[in-house]
Amino acid sequence: MESIGHFLGSQPFIALFLVIGLGYAAGRINIAGFSLGIGAVLFAGLAVGAIAPKTAPPRLLGLIGLVLFLYGIGIQYGKDFFAGLVSPLGIKANLLALVAVVVGCAVAIVMADFMGFGIDCKMADRGQITDGILDGPLAMDNAINAEAAKIKHIVSPVAGRAQILIVPDLEAGNMLAKNLIFLAEADAAGLVLGAAVPIVLTSRADSVRARMASTAVAALYARYRLDQQEKGGQ
């Protein structure tokens, strides 16, 4: 079986015609009035693919097959498609789809305002946040990759150069941190701000290194708070 798989893998055209031939032959088998028809080619392809997974046809051939498939669908159902668009039921369905798109866009805009997307940038414009350049909202690729921002025609002093990423909620922050830790092997430090003292908050799955980093950052922030208080007292 392994030798057959190796042979078919090295001869994709033979595998292609083998699948077509076996599928066509199997599709003509009629049992009690039931037959798979041309659909049997799919099952023949699955069987050959299980034996020789590297028998994919050349990319150009696959593209030609896709084009022929789409061409056949268009020719066969083109008249019915356009007739359905102007039928009473089709007009109602199209209007419903248009309303759904408009409502979806409105809800997205309202939710963006409600969840505070971009509010940090507004605060920076007012001078409430200083010593930094803020911009957003930006997608992850646009924030950290200058080429992605250029391709999407995003003009921003932050796009592709972001040093600090602000997420809209706890769930998004958790996903971002876990992706960086487990996919990019980044070191993390968990710290909660806003309380009377800094709170170290780590994950149960965090390493000893991450826990030590969190403690170190908390100590640095506590020292910074004390220094600020002493300056204020003077």
Order of alpha helices (4+ residues) and beta strands (2+ residues): alpha-alpha-alpha-alpha-alpha-alpha-alpha-alpha-alpha-beta-beta-alpha
